């Protein structure tokens, strides 16, 4: 989780095998909140989906 300006974003690095398929090293998602407690809950929900 990173703070960017007034909000938070979630970053996760792809494994090497997936980087070739996806063409990206990292998955990034804006959490659309400025509150840390809400951002943590959103990360947990997002991680469950992945």
Backbone as CSV, one residue per row, in Angstrom:
resi,resn,N_x,N_y,N_z,CA_x,CA_y,CA_z,C_x,C_y,C_z
1,UNK,0.860,-1.161,0.000,0.000,0.000,0.000,0.908,1.227,0.000
2,UNK,0.560,2.175,-0.834,1.309,3.428,-0.917,0.356,4.599,-0.827
3,UNK,0.800,5.629,-0.151,0.018,6.862,-0.102,0.417,7.687,-1.317
4,UNK,-0.563,8.124,-2.086,-0.314,8.959,-3.258,-1.222,10.167,-3.172
5,UNK,-0.641,11.310,-2.887,-1.450,12.522,-2.747,-2.413,12.385,-1.585
6,UNK,-3.708,12.485,-1.874,-4.734,12.384,-0.832,-5.275,10.974,-0.659
7,UNK,-4.810,10.030,-1.465,-5.378,8.682,-1.415,-4.316,7.603,-1.306
8,UNK,-4.787,6.363,-1.368,-3.911,5.207,-1.275,-4.032,4.367,-2.533
9,UNK,-2.964,3.633,-2.826,-2.999,2.698,-3.941,-2.338,1.396,-3.507
10,UNK,-2.705,0.325,-4.194,-2.227,-1.018,-3.905,-1.300,-1.440,-5.032
11,UNK,-0.129,-1.979,-4.678,0.849,-2.428,-5.668,1.280,-3.844,-5.312
12,UNK,1.358,-4.698,-6.320,1.894,-6.046,-6.116,2.717,-6.410,-7.344
13,UNK,3.863,-7.013,-7.123,4.743,-7.412,-8.215,4.338,-8.786,-8.711
14,UNK,4.251,-8.930,-10.034,3.913,-10.219,-10.635,5.112,-11.157,-10.549
15,UNK,4.871,-12.477,-10.415,5.976,-13.440,-10.527,6.588,-13.363,-11.930
16,UNK,7.840,-13.761,-12.057,8.562,-13.669,-13.333,7.805,-14.324,-14.489
17,UNK,7.212,-15.503,-14.262,6.499,-16.204,-15.331,5.317,-15.385,-15.844
18,UNK,4.634,-14.707,-14.948,3.459,-13.933,-15.317,3.841,-12.617,-15.980
19,UNK,5.004,-12.085,-15.639,5.445,-10.816,-16.228,5.554,-10.932,-17.737
20,UNK,6.027,-12.073,-18.209,6.154,-12.283,-19.650,4.777,-12.307,-20.307
21,UNK,3.822,-13.002,-19.700,2.473,-13.106,-20.261,1.726,-11.780,-20.187
22,UNK,1.835,-11.105,-19.056,1.075,-9.875,-18.838,1.746,-8.658,-19.475
23,UNK,3.049,-8.743,-19.654,3.783,-7.605,-20.202,3.981,-6.492,-19.183
24,UNK,3.745,-6.796,-17.912,3.895,-5.801,-16.844,4.632,-6.439,-15.678
25,UNK,5.352,-5.624,-14.948,6.042,-6.113,-13.748,5.164,-6.010,-12.506
26,UNK,4.198,-5.089,-12.549,3.466,-4.772,-11.333,1.988,-4.530,-11.628
27,UNK,1.138,-4.921,-10.684,-0.287,-4.633,-10.735,-0.532,-3.473,-9.779
28,UNK,-1.198,-2.431,-10.239,-1.487,-1.255,-9.421,-2.975,-0.956,-9.477
29,UNK,-3.561,-0.648,-8.323,-4.983,-0.336,-8.246,-5.170,0.832,-7.285
30,UNK,-5.875,1.856,-7.720,-6.221,2.969,-6.839,-7.319,2.506,-5.900
31,UNK,-7.170,2.778,-4.616,-8.140,2.314,-3.625,-9.267,3.316,-3.392
32,UNK,-9.168,4.470,-4.002,-10.218,5.493,-3.969,-10.669,5.868,-2.563
33,UNK,-9.692,6.009,-1.660,-9.981,6.477,-0.315,-8.750,7.169,0.252
34,UNK,-8.967,8.093,1.145,-7.884,8.784,1.823,-7.719,8.315,3.254
35,UNK,-8.580,7.373,3.673,-8.533,6.860,5.038,-7.795,5.532,5.067
36,UNK,-6.783,5.457,5.922,-5.948,4.259,5.975,-6.750,3.019,6.360
37,UNK,-7.660,3.128,7.314,-8.436,1.965,7.760,-9.313,1.417,6.629
38,UNK,-9.903,2.302,5.830,-10.722,1.883,4.689,-9.833,1.264,3.613
39,UNK,-8.648,1.836,3.408,-7.708,1.309,2.413,-7.291,-0.116,2.765
40,UNK,-7.054,-0.391,4.028,-6.666,-1.741,4.459,-7.785,-2.729,4.177
41,UNK,-9.022,-2.358,4.462,-10.151,-3.238,4.175,-10.282,-3.504,2.671
42,UNK,-10.083,-2.475,1.871,-10.156,-2.644,0.412,-9.044,-3.555,-0.101
43,UNK,-7.859,-3.449,0.493,-6.741,-4.330,0.099,-7.080,-5.780,0.411
44,UNK,-7.649,-6.032,1.576,-8.017,-7.392,1.946,-9.054,-7.964,0.987
45,UNK,-10.029,-7.170,0.600,-11.038,-7.636,-0.357,-10.415,-7.889,-1.729
46,UNK,-9.534,-6.993,-2.158,-8.875,-7.140,-3.453,-7.976,-8.378,-3.462
47,UNK,-7.230,-8.601,-2.380,-6.350,-9.765,-2.296,-7.150,-11.063,-2.343
48,UNK,-8.338,-11.075,-1.759,-9.187,-12.261,-1.797,-9.640,-12.568,-3.224
49,UNK,-9.828,-11.541,-4.046,-10.233,-11.727,-5.426,-9.098,-12.255,-6.293
50,UNK,-7.863,-11.875,-5.958,-6.709,-12.286,-6.757,-6.369,-13.717,-6.428
